[in-house]
Amino acid sequence: MDSNRMRPSSRPGLRDPSAQTNARNGHGPKSRIYRRTRSAPLANYGPVEAKCVAAVQQRSQSIMHLSFVKVAIFLTVYLGVGTMCFYFVRHQLEGDKTKAVLDAVYFCVVTMTTLGYGDLVPNSTLAKLLACAFVFTGMALVALILSKAADYLVERQEMLLTKALHGHQKFGPIEVHKEVEPKSVRNKCVTVFILLLVLMASGTIFLAKVEKFDLVDAFYCVCCTITSLGYGDKSFSTEAGRVFAVFWILASTTCLAQFFLYIAELNTQHRQKALINLVLTRQVTKVDLEAADLDDDGVVGAAEFVIYKLKEMGKINQEDVRLVMKEFEALDVDQSGTLSIKDVTLAQSS
């Protein structure tokens, strides 16, 4: 590669605007001027752009609220249908029973969370088929819907915590987002861990006070419950215990699943940061420059260098670049190597 050649890049979108301007003006290289893009940090936005970003974030929050409402509706429908089904076959369930409706709700929750204490079990063909159907639909509900509800609750707690820590400052949606976003996964992990400890403590105390377990047995039952182990030697047998269990089991099992999910996500995030740090600190070699030179003109522009580094970081791959370039070429009707409103209008009309 000849480093003395300074031919302009013929690849669309890979030219250096400042270098071309300086060449036309007859001046040497100066500091580059980059246009603000829509992906620029919030700190770089002007008042009008900041209002637009705030509107988008508020709309996102509305969508999240709507998603939470859907979660509540799906959960209510599932528990309602499950309760009716198991109430109608209540005489085909054997074990420790209290009130018929309460037992039906309790059995539905225990089945949905794959807990299976064994204190209530189906003893007929119809009851067993219903249990099989509800355990699969319940697992899907827990995995796909309750996790979203937990995300929503955790994010709300993050927002409240951030505002509480900066109570003396004027914090709007944009400032809160900037404060929370960089530490999002870590904050979620800590928040869920604290919530999990609270749920374990409350469950242990409740079992000791209401179900009359000693502290070791109460803690043992809590651990068996939140991990969906459910040996069945210890379970909720009183009416008050089963009312408590309907809500506590859902919250605790989901919370533990979310905690492990955030731990895995945090580990992945650390590995990605380590890879990015390695890519950015490694010395650039001749081989790197040759690989980054997409248009084979002997020089590497800023866009080419950014694309190459992003590929090394695993943010994008060659197929992503190919698809984007294919879209660019489709929009570049006059094949000038640049896009204008006229190009886009002609491309869309055709």
N, C-alpha and C positions, 0 to 999 in steps of 0.2 A: 504494500500500500504506500503510495507517495503522499506524504503528509504536507508537501508544499502546494499541492493542487487545491484550489479553492473554488471549484466549479459549483454553481448553485445546484441544489438537489432537484432532480426531475420527478421525484416521487411526490404525489399529492399529499399535502398536509405536512411535509417534512422540511419546508424551507424555513430559514431563519429571517424573519421580517426585518429585524434591526440591522443585520448584515447587508441586506439588499438596500435598505434606506441609506446606510452609510456609503455604500458603493456608488449609489446614484448621486449623492452629495459630494463625492470626492474626498471623504474623510476616512480616517482609519477606524478600526473597531472601537466602539464605545460600549458603555453599559447597555445591556439589552433592556428593551421595554416590552413587558408581557401584558397582554390584555387580561382584564378580569374575566373569569369564566364563572359559569353557574355552579361549578363545583368548588369555588374558592371558599376559604374559611369564612365563618360568619363575621369575624372581626374586621374583614375587609369590605363588608357591605356598607353601602350608604343607607340613609334613613328610609328611603323608598324601598330599596331591596330588602332591608331588614324587616319592614312591614310585610312584604310578600312572603319571606321565609317564615315569619311568625304565623301568617295565615295558613301556610302549608302545614306547619307543625300542629296548629290547632285543628286542622282538618284531619290530620293523622290521629290526634287524640280522640276525635269524634269517631273515627273508624274503629279505633281500639275499644272505645266504649260500646259501640255497636256490636263488636265481636264478643265482648264480655256478656252483653245481653243475650246473644245467640247461645253462648255457652250455658247460661242459666236456663234458657228455654229448653235446650237439648237435654240437660241434666234433669230438669223437672219432668219432661216427657218420659225419659227413660225410667226414672223412679216411679212415676205415676203408672205407666203401663206395667212395669215389673211388680209393683205393689198389688195391682188388680189381679194380675195373673197368679201370683203366689197366694193371694187371699182366696181366690176361687179353688185352689188346690191345697188349702191349709190343712185339710184332713189327710192329705197324702204326704205331709211332712211330719217326721217323728223327731222327738228330742225334748229339750227343755223349752216349754212354751209359756208365754205370758198372755198379752192381748193379741187377738188375731191380726189386726191391722198393723200394730207395732212389730209383730213377728214377721209380717210380710215385708215391711220396709227394711227391717234389720237383715233379713235373709237376702233381700235384693242387693243391699250394700255390700254384705259379706261376699256374695257371689261376684259382683262387679269388680271388686278389688282383688279377686282371686285369693281371698283370705282363707275361707273354708275351715272355720273352727271345728265343725263337727257336732256342735250343740244342737243344730237343726239340719236334718238331711232329708232329701227326697226318698220316698220308698215306693214309688209307683212309676210306671212307664211314662205317663204324661208329665209328672213332676220332674223326672230326670231329663226328659227332652227339653222342657222349659229351662232347666238349669244350664244345660249345654248351650242353648241359644243365647241366654242372657250373659253367660260368662264370656263368650266371644265378642258380643256387642259391647259389653262392659269394658273389656280390655281395650277395645278400639276407642271407646269414649274417654277412658282415662289417659291413654297415650296421645290422642289427637286433640282433645278439647280441654280437659282439665289442666293440662300443661300451659295452655294459652291463658286460662284464667289465673294460674299462678304467676305467669309472666306479668299480667296486668296488675295484679296486686303488689308484686315486688316493685314494679316501676313506679306505682303510686307511692309506695313507701320511700323510694329513693327521692322522689320529688319533694315529699314532705320533710324528709331528713335534711336535704340540701337547703331548703328554705329555713328550717329551724336553725341550722348551723350558721346561716348568714342572715339572721333575723334583723340585724342592724343595717343591712344593705337593701337596696331596691333591686329585687331579683324578679325579672320577667321570664316568660317562656324560653326566650333565646338564651339568657344567661344561665338558667337552670339546665338547659340542654347541653351547653358548653361545659358546665361543671360536672355533669353526670356522665356524659358520653364516654370520655376517655377511661373512666374507671367502672364502666357499666357492669361487666361480667364479674369483677371482683366484688363490687357492691352487692350485686344480686346473690353471690355465693355467701357473703357474710350475713346478709339479711335473712336468707333462707335458713342458714345454720342457726341463727338466733331464734327464729320462729320454730324450728325443729326442736330445739332445747326446751322452749316454752311448752310446746305440745307434749313432749315426753314428760315434763315435770307435771303438767296438769293431769295427764292420763294416769300417771303413777299415784298422785294424790287422790284422784277420784276413785280409782280402784281400791286404794287402801281405806278410804272413808266410806264409800257406798257399797262396794262388793265385799268389804271386810277381808281383803287379802293382806298378808304382811308385806312389808316394803319390798323384800326380795322377790316375792311372787308377783307383786304389782309391777315392778320394773321388768320382770321376766315376761309378763303378759304384754306390756307395752312394746318391748323389743320384738316379740313374736308377731305382734299386730302390724307395726309400721313396716316390717320387712316382708309382710305377707307370708310368713312362715306358718303360723296357725296350727300348732300341734293339736290344739283342742282340749288339752288338760286344764287350761285356764281360759275363761271367756266371760263375756257380759251375760249375766243370767237374770238380773232384776229388771223391772220395768224402767226405772230411772237410768240404769246402766245401759240399756239398749237405746233409749232416747239419746243419751250422750254419745253412744257408739256410732249412731247414724251420721252425725256431723263430724265427730272426732276421727273416725277411721278414714273418711274421705280426705280430710285436711292433712292428717299425718302421713298417710301413704303417698299422697301426691307431693307433699313437701319433701319427703325423703328422695323420691324419684327426681325432683327438680334439683335437689342439692347435688346428687351424683352427676346430673346432666351439666350443671354449672362447673363442677370440678373438672369434668372432661373438656368442657369448652375453655376453661381457664388454662389447662395444660396445653391445649392446641394453640391458644393465643400466645403463650410463652414460647412455644416452639417456632411459631411464625415470626415473632419478634427477634428471636435468636438468628433465624435465617436471614431476615432483613438486615440485621446488624452485620452479619457476615458478608452479605452481598455489598453493602455500602462501604465496608472497611477494607475489602480485598483490593489489592492493587490491580489496576486495569492493564492488560497485556495487549500485544499486537493481535493475538487470536481473538480477544474480546472485541477489538475495533473492527476486525474483519467480519465477525458475526453480527455486529450491530449495524454494519453498513448495508442497509436494506436495498438501496438502489445501485450498489456497486459503482459509486462515482469516486471512490477513494477518500472521501471525507465523511465524518459522522456528525450529523446535525443534532440539535437538542432533542427533537422529537424522536429521532432514531435511537439516541442514547437512552431516553426515558423508556421507550418501548422495550429495549433490550434488558434494562434493569428490572422492569416489571415482570418480564418473562423469567428472569433468573429468580426473582422472589416468589414465583408461582402465582402471581396475581392474574396473569393472563397467559395464554399459550399461542402457538403459531396458528392454530385453527381460529382463535378469536380474532387475530390480526387479519387473517384471510377473509373472514366473514365481514369485518368492518370495511376492508378495502373493496370488497365486492359491492357493498352497499354504496360506498363513495363513487365507484365507477359507474354504477347505475344512475346516480343522481347527477354526475358530471356529464351532461348531455353534449356540451360542445367540446368535451375532452381537452379542456384548457389546463387541467390540473388544479383548478380551484372551483369552489362552489359559490354561487350567487343566488339571489332570489329568483332570477330568471331561470337558472338551471333547475332549481327545485320545482318551480311552477311548471316548467315544461315536462319534467320527469313525472310529476304527479298527474298531469293532464293526459299523458300518453299511457 
